[in-house]
Amino acid sequence: MDRWPLVSIITIVYNGEKHIEDAIRSVQRQNYPNLQYIIVDGGSTDNTLSIVQRFRDTVTDLISEKDEGISDAFNKGLLRAKGEIVGMINADDWYADGAIEKAVRAMEGYDVVYGDLQLWRDGQPDFVFTGDHTRLRQEMRINHPTVFVRKNCYDRFGLFDKQYKCAMDYDLLLRLMINGCRFNRLSEVLANMRWDGLSDTRWLLGCRETLSIKNRHLPHRKIRHRLYFYKHVLAISAPKLLKRSGLGFLIRMCRG
């Protein structure tokens, strides 16, 4: 593989004026010498586009039009992508410094590279979510903002499925694994995410979609999938209940 293969980074956004600059600047700070940066805007009505225009030296491709949802926006970016490797960082998230170069170096001999995710709450680091692709058949244990995929994997195995509103990344990654793509985990933080993102506020829909995806790709394990669904819902809802009851310190003690 070339030392500096072309990497395409995709950011999708809709009315993201609050955080889009952080995402763009994190790409700008990468100092990676062979980069295509695509922003897919869903027709924002706030100041998103005016912010993006200030960074046209970094943003090489801009699409601004209405879309059919997150999966459709991702796919528009992928159809524009020219890179050998593709990464996706959403408008509310931002890359750790050096993330792209680290991912490229780790891609030798692999199809998918990913790392760990630093979660933030109220402007402060909360905890690091550790990825583990060996558990993909049970749950989404890869942090999508940290993922880099060879473009030819999308060409061979398809883009994002537009029927999913939350778990489209899980569907894609499970599909890649089932089809024999090679995964490599970097044991360091590659990206950052705020807790108030879509995956946190629509967690139940994400659980239901995850169940549907597992039944679709692994139909021989439907009973196991249903049991895991109940376990997963409980694992997410219990901490939320503790927080509402003023007992959030118990969660922090357990993470310890």
N, C-alpha and C positions, 0 to 999 in steps of 0.2 A: 504494500500500500504506500502511496506517496506520503512524504512527510507531512505535507499540508493539503490533504484532499479538500475539495470544496465541501463545506458544511452549510446546509440550509437550516435556519432557525425560523420557526413560525410562532407568531403571537396572534391570538384571536382576541377581539375586544368589542364591547358594546357599552357605550357610555361609561368609559373607564378613566375619566379625567383624574380621579383621585390617586391612582397608582400607576398609570401607564408609563409615566416618566421613569419611575424606579425600574420597571422591567426593561425599558429601552437602554437606560444607562448601564444596567448590568450586562447587557450584550455589548455595548460600546466598550466597557472596561475589559472585556475578554482579550482584546489585542490579538485576536486570531487573524492571521493574514489572508485567509481565503474563505470569506464568509458572504453568504447571501442571507439577508434578513428580510423576511416577509411579514408584513402586518396585514391581517384580515379584519377589517372593521365592518360591523353589521349594520352600518347606517346610523352611527351615533348622532344624537341631537345635542350633546353637551360640548365641551371644549376638547374632546379627545383628538379630533383631527388637527386642530390648530397646534396642539402639543406635538403630535407626530411630525407635522411639517417642520418643526424646529430641528428635527434630527434626520433630515433627508440625506445627510452624509453617512448615516449609519443604516437607515431603512432603505434598502435597495428596491423593494417591491411593496406597493401599497394597493390593496383592494378595498374599496368601500362601497358596499351595496347590501341590501337586505339578504338575509339567509334563512335557512330552515332550521336553525339551531346550531348547537356546538359542533356536532359531527359534520354537518354540512360546511361550517366554517373551516374546520380542520382540513376537510377534503379539498376545499378551494385552495388552501395553502399548499397542500401536497401536490396538486396538479400544476402549481406554479414552480415547485421546488426543482432545482437543477443539481443539487448536491449529491455526492455519493453517500453522505450521512445526513440524517434529519433529526433535529431536536425541536421540542415544543416547550415554550415558556409562556404561560398565560399572563394576562395583563395585571393580575393581582399578585403575581409571584416574581421572583428575581433569582438570577444565577449567582452562585458563589464565584468569586474571582478564580479564573483559570479553569473553570468547569469544562469548557469546550475542548481545550487542548488535552486535558486529562482523559476525557471520553474518547477522543480520537486515538490517543496512544493505547488505550485499553481495548480498542476495537479490533486489533489485529487477531485474526482467527475466529472472530465472533460476529454475530448478526445484530445483537442487542446489547447495549451497555447501559447500566443504570447505577445510581448511587443512593446515598441517604438524603433525607429531607429534614431541614431545620424548620420546625414549626414555631410561629411567633404569636403572642397574644398581647394586645394592648401595647405594642411597640417593644416588647421584651421577648427574648428567646424563651420558649417554653420547654420543649424537649425534642430530641432527634428521633425521627421515625426511621427505623432500619429496614431496608428492603430485603426481600428473600424470595427469589423467583422459584425456588423449589416448592413453595407452598401455593403456587398459582392455581392448582387444581382445587384448592380449598377456598381461597379468598384472594382479593386484590392485595398483594403484598409487595407491589412495586410502585414507587412514587412517580407518577407520570411526568412531573416537571423535571425529573432527573434523567429521563429516558432518552437515549439516542439510538436510532434504528437505521440500518442500511436501507437506502432508497429501494433497492431491488426487492426487499421483503414486501413492501407495499405493492410493487409491481406484480409480484408472484401470488400474494395471498390476500390482496384486497385492501381497501381503504376503511374508514370508520363507517359503522353501520348506523344509518340515520334514525333507526327506530329507537335507539337508546338516548336518553336525555342526560344521564349521569354516569353510567358505567360503560360508556363506549370505549374507554381506554382499556378496561378489563377484558372486554370482548376481543379487542385487537390483540392484546398481549397473550391471552390464552390461545387464540387462534394461531399465533406465531409459534408458541411452544408446541402445540399439538402437531404442527407441521414440521417440526424438527429444527427450528431456528435455535442457534446457539446463544445462550445468555451469559453475560459476565457482569458480576457485581463489583463495584469499587467501594471499599469500606471507608468512605469519607463523604462529607456533605457536598453535593453538587448544586443544590437549589434550596430556596427558602419559600415558605408559604404562610400566609396569614390564616388564622383559624376561621375567619368569617367568610370563607369562600363557599362556592356552591356545594362542594362535597360535604361540608359540615351542616349547612342549613337544610339540605334535601337528602339527609342520610337514609331515611326509610325507603325512599324511591330507589336510591342506590343499592340498598340491600335486596329489594325485590328484583331489580334488573340483574343483579349478580346471580340470584337464584335462577332466573330465566336463562341467563347465558350459560351457566354450568349445565343445566338440563339440556340445552341445545347442543353443546359441544361434547358433553359426557353423559349421554342419556341412560347409560347402564347404571348410573349411581344416583338416581333421583331420590330414593329414600334417604340416603346419606346427605344429599344436598338439602333436603327439607329440614332435617334435624340440625344441620349446621346453620341454616337460616335462623331458626329460633335462638340458637346459641349466640349468633352474631348480633341479632336485634337486642337481646338482653345485655350483651357486653357493651353496647353503645348507649342504650337507654338508662342503664343503672347509674353510670357516672353523671349523666345529665340530671337525673332525679336528685342525686346527692348534692349537686351544685345548687339546684333550686331550693334545697332544704337547708342551705348554709353549711353543708358538710364537705365542701370541695377540698378542704385540707386533707381528707382521707385519701383522695386520689393522688395528691402530691406526695403523701407519705409512701404510698404503694410504688410510685415511680421512682422514689427516693434517691 
